[in-house]
Amino acid sequence: MPMVSSWRSAARTDPGKVRLRNEDAFLDCPQQGLWVVADGMGGHQGGDIASQLIVASLAELPVQKNFDERLKGVRQCLHWLNRRFGQELTVIAEHQDTIIGSTVVVLLVDGSRAACVWAGDSRCYLWRDQCLYQLTKDHSLMQQLMDQQLMSAGQASTQPHAGALTRAVGASEELTLEVLELTVYPGDAFLLCSDGLYQCLSSNELGNALSLSAPVMALTRLFEGALCGPARDNLTGVVIRQ
């Protein structure tokens, strides 16, 4: 079993100031080099069940010695869950608009190798050499409009259903995951978070928090900043650093 003892991490979730139910879930397993944030599809029946099932299923994956096998296992697990959500939907659905689904962002690290796997608009950020990098690209209508060069970020954000997801686990029959592999360097720090957290904070605020040496301190700074605002959505963050 690979030991990733050089990694320290901290995780936190909060329902925010408006929503009674928290549909976010996280996995914080530094000893396995595995971290996850999942955001159940807001307002839909089963969102909290979906996010918790994703986290629980990924936590139970066997820890293979081979990094590529571990990455393959993560992807297979998420595809299996996508099919399972679809099957359960046909059994319990009483209304046509019922959805059991969730975003997911996974960070897998072993030695100097890392991979980020995601579907939806939960994000992974990298803090390296005093610079903040957004490693993931949102699978949302807003991002799609920007990619097609139809609109600027400001214009796209004002469109109806701008926050609608174009990908998520359980959202469609076929799940398309995005995967980014990268090399890890000493001093790197990562942030996995749901949209409820990053939408409350500027890039400068995210970077200032990740520059703190202890993951718990970084997380405290992030949540203090987010909860000073409206915090209309659930907030979840995982900070990981060597």
C-alpha positions as CSV (number, residue, x, y, z in Angstrom):
1,M,0.0,0.0,0.0
2,P,1.5,3.4,-1.0
3,M,2.0,5.7,1.9
4,V,1.5,9.4,1.3
5,S,2.5,10.5,4.8
6,S,4.1,13.7,3.4
7,W,0.6,15.1,2.7
8,R,-1.5,17.0,5.3
9,S,-5.1,18.0,4.7
10,A,-8.2,19.4,6.4
11,A,-11.8,19.4,5.3
12,R,-15.0,21.2,6.3
13,T,-18.5,21.6,5.1
14,D,-21.3,24.0,6.1
15,P,-24.9,24.3,5.0
16,G,-24.5,28.1,4.6
17,K,-27.0,30.7,5.7
18,V,-30.0,29.9,3.6
19,R,-30.3,26.2,2.9
20,L,-31.6,23.9,5.7
21,R,-30.1,20.7,4.1
22,N,-26.4,20.2,3.2
23,E,-26.2,18.3,-0.1
24,D,-22.4,18.5,-0.2
25,A,-20.1,15.7,0.9
26,F,-16.3,15.2,1.1
27,L,-13.6,12.6,1.5
28,D,-10.3,13.4,3.3
29,C,-7.9,10.5,3.1
30,P,-4.3,11.8,3.2
31,Q,-2.9,8.4,4.1
32,Q,-4.3,7.1,0.7
33,G,-3.6,10.2,-1.3
34,L,-7.3,10.6,-2.1
35,W,-9.6,13.6,-1.6
36,V,-13.1,14.2,-3.0
37,V,-15.7,16.9,-3.0
38,A,-19.3,16.1,-4.3
39,D,-22.1,18.6,-4.5
40,G,-25.6,17.0,-4.8
41,M,-27.7,18.7,-7.5
42,G,-29.2,21.6,-5.6
43,G,-32.9,21.5,-4.8
44,H,-33.4,18.0,-6.3
45,Q,-34.7,15.1,-4.3
46,G,-31.8,12.7,-3.6
47,G,-29.0,15.3,-4.0
48,D,-27.6,14.6,-0.5
49,I,-27.9,10.8,-1.0
50,A,-26.0,11.1,-4.3
51,S,-23.1,13.1,-3.0
52,Q,-22.7,10.8,0.1
53,L,-22.9,7.7,-2.0
54,I,-20.1,9.0,-4.3
55,V,-17.9,9.7,-1.3
56,A,-18.6,6.4,0.4
57,S,-18.0,4.4,-2.8
58,L,-14.7,6.1,-3.5
59,A,-13.6,5.6,0.1
60,E,-14.0,1.8,-0.3
61,L,-11.8,1.5,-3.4
62,P,-8.9,-0.9,-2.9
63,V,-5.5,0.9,-2.7
64,Q,-3.6,-0.5,-5.6
65,K,0.2,-0.2,-5.8
66,N,0.0,1.1,-9.4
67,F,-1.1,4.7,-9.8
68,D,-2.7,4.1,-13.2
69,E,-4.7,1.2,-11.8
70,R,-6.0,3.5,-9.0
71,L,-7.0,6.2,-11.4
72,K,-8.8,3.6,-13.6
73,G,-10.6,2.4,-10.4
74,V,-11.8,5.9,-9.6
75,R,-13.2,6.4,-13.1
76,Q,-14.9,2.9,-13.2
77,C,-16.5,3.6,-9.8
78,L,-18.0,6.9,-11.0
79,H,-19.3,5.3,-14.2
80,W,-20.9,2.5,-12.1
81,L,-22.5,5.1,-9.8
82,N,-23.9,7.0,-12.9
83,R,-25.6,3.8,-14.0
84,R,-26.8,3.1,-10.5
85,F,-28.4,6.5,-10.1
86,G,-30.2,6.1,-13.4
87,Q,-31.6,2.7,-12.3
88,E,-32.7,4.0,-8.9
89,L,-34.3,6.9,-10.6
90,T,-36.6,4.7,-12.7
91,V,-37.7,2.9,-9.5
92,I,-38.4,5.9,-7.2
93,A,-39.3,8.7,-9.6
94,E,-42.8,10.0,-9.1
95,H,-42.2,13.2,-11.0
96,Q,-40.6,13.7,-14.4
97,D,-38.1,16.3,-13.1
98,T,-36.7,14.1,-10.3
99,I,-32.9,13.8,-10.5
100,I,-30.5,11.8,-8.4
101,G,-27.2,13.4,-9.2
102,S,-24.1,15.2,-8.0
103,T,-21.0,17.0,-9.2
104,V,-17.7,15.4,-8.3
105,V,-14.0,16.4,-8.2
106,V,-11.4,13.9,-7.1
107,L,-7.7,14.5,-6.4
108,L,-5.4,11.4,-6.4
109,V,-1.8,11.7,-5.5
110,D,1.0,9.2,-5.3
111,G,4.6,10.4,-5.0
112,S,5.2,13.0,-7.6
113,R,2.2,11.9,-9.7
114,A,-1.3,13.5,-9.4
115,A,-4.6,13.3,-11.2
116,C,-7.7,15.3,-11.0
117,V,-11.0,13.7,-12.2
118,W,-14.2,15.7,-12.4
119,A,-17.7,16.2,-13.7
120,G,-19.7,19.4,-13.0
121,D,-18.7,22.7,-11.4
122,S,-16.9,21.6,-8.2
123,R,-13.3,22.8,-8.6
124,C,-9.7,21.9,-8.0
125,Y,-7.2,24.8,-7.5
126,L,-3.4,24.5,-7.3
127,W,-1.3,27.0,-5.3
128,R,2.3,26.9,-6.6
129,D,5.1,29.5,-6.3
130,Q,2.7,32.1,-4.9
131,C,0.4,31.7,-7.9
132,L,-3.2,30.3,-8.0
133,Y,-4.2,28.0,-10.9
134,Q,-7.7,26.6,-11.5
135,L,-7.0,23.1,-12.7
136,T,-10.6,22.2,-13.5
137,K,-12.9,23.8,-16.0
138,D,-16.6,24.0,-15.1
139,H,-19.0,21.8,-16.9
140,S,-21.7,24.4,-17.0
141,L,-23.8,26.4,-19.5
142,M,-22.0,29.6,-18.5
143,Q,-18.6,28.0,-19.3
144,Q,-19.9,26.6,-22.5
145,L,-21.1,30.0,-23.7
146,M,-17.6,31.4,-22.9
147,D,-15.8,28.6,-24.6
148,Q,-17.8,29.1,-27.8
149,Q,-16.8,32.8,-27.6
150,L,-20.4,33.7,-27.7
151,M,-20.2,35.8,-24.5
152,S,-17.8,37.3,-22.0
153,A,-17.9,35.9,-18.4
154,G,-20.0,38.9,-17.3
155,Q,-22.5,38.4,-20.1
156,A,-22.7,34.7,-19.7
157,S,-23.3,35.0,-15.9
158,T,-26.5,37.0,-16.5
159,Q,-28.1,34.4,-18.9
160,P,-31.0,32.3,-17.7
161,H,-29.8,29.0,-16.3
162,A,-26.2,30.1,-16.5
163,G,-25.4,27.8,-13.6
164,A,-27.0,24.8,-15.2
165,L,-24.6,21.8,-15.4
166,T,-23.7,20.2,-18.7
167,R,-22.2,17.2,-16.9
168,A,-22.7,15.5,-13.5
169,V,-22.8,12.0,-12.1
170,G,-26.4,10.8,-12.6
171,A,-27.4,13.6,-15.0
172,S,-27.5,11.6,-18.2
173,E,-27.2,8.0,-19.4
174,E,-23.6,8.4,-20.4
175,L,-21.1,10.1,-18.0
176,T,-18.2,11.9,-19.5
177,L,-15.4,12.5,-17.0
178,E,-12.5,14.9,-17.5
179,V,-9.1,13.9,-16.3
180,L,-6.0,16.1,-15.8
181,E,-2.7,14.5,-14.8
182,L,0.2,16.6,-13.4
183,T,3.5,16.4,-11.7
184,V,3.6,17.5,-8.0
185,Y,6.4,19.6,-6.6
186,P,7.4,20.3,-3.0
187,G,5.4,23.2,-1.6
188,D,2.3,22.6,-3.8
189,A,-1.1,23.1,-2.1
190,F,-4.5,22.1,-3.5
191,L,-8.0,23.2,-2.8
192,L,-11.1,21.1,-3.7
193,C,-14.3,23.0,-3.3
194,S,-18.0,23.2,-4.2
195,D,-19.3,26.2,-6.1
196,G,-20.9,27.5,-2.9
197,L,-17.4,28.2,-1.5
198,Y,-15.6,29.6,-4.5
199,Q,-18.5,31.8,-5.6
200,C,-18.2,33.7,-2.3
201,L,-14.5,34.4,-2.7
202,S,-12.2,36.3,-5.1
203,S,-9.0,34.7,-6.5
204,N,-6.9,36.9,-4.2
205,E,-8.9,35.6,-1.2
206,L,-8.4,32.0,-2.3
207,G,-4.7,32.5,-2.8
208,N,-4.2,34.4,0.4
209,A,-5.8,31.5,2.3
210,L,-3.7,28.8,0.5
211,S,-0.5,30.7,1.2
212,L,-1.0,29.8,4.9
213,S,1.3,26.9,6.0
214,A,-1.3,24.8,7.8
215,P,-4.4,23.3,6.0
216,V,-6.6,24.0,9.0
217,M,-5.6,27.7,9.0
218,A,-6.2,27.9,5.3
219,L,-9.7,26.3,5.6
220,T,-10.6,28.6,8.5
221,R,-9.7,31.7,6.5
222,L,-11.7,30.5,3.5
223,F,-14.8,29.8,5.5
224,E,-14.6,33.0,7.6
225,G,-14.5,34.9,4.3
226,A,-17.3,33.0,2.7
227,L,-19.6,33.1,5.7
228,C,-19.2,36.9,5.9
229,G,-21.1,37.1,2.6
230,P,-24.6,35.8,1.8
231,A,-23.5,32.1,1.7
232,R,-26.7,31.1,-0.1
233,D,-25.4,27.7,-1.0
234,N,-23.8,24.8,0.9
235,L,-20.0,25.4,1.3
236,T,-17.4,22.6,1.2
237,G,-13.6,22.8,1.0
238,V,-10.6,20.4,1.3
239,V,-7.1,21.9,1.6
240,I,-4.2,19.6,0.8
241,R,-0.5,20.4,1.1
242,Q,2.9,18.8,1.7
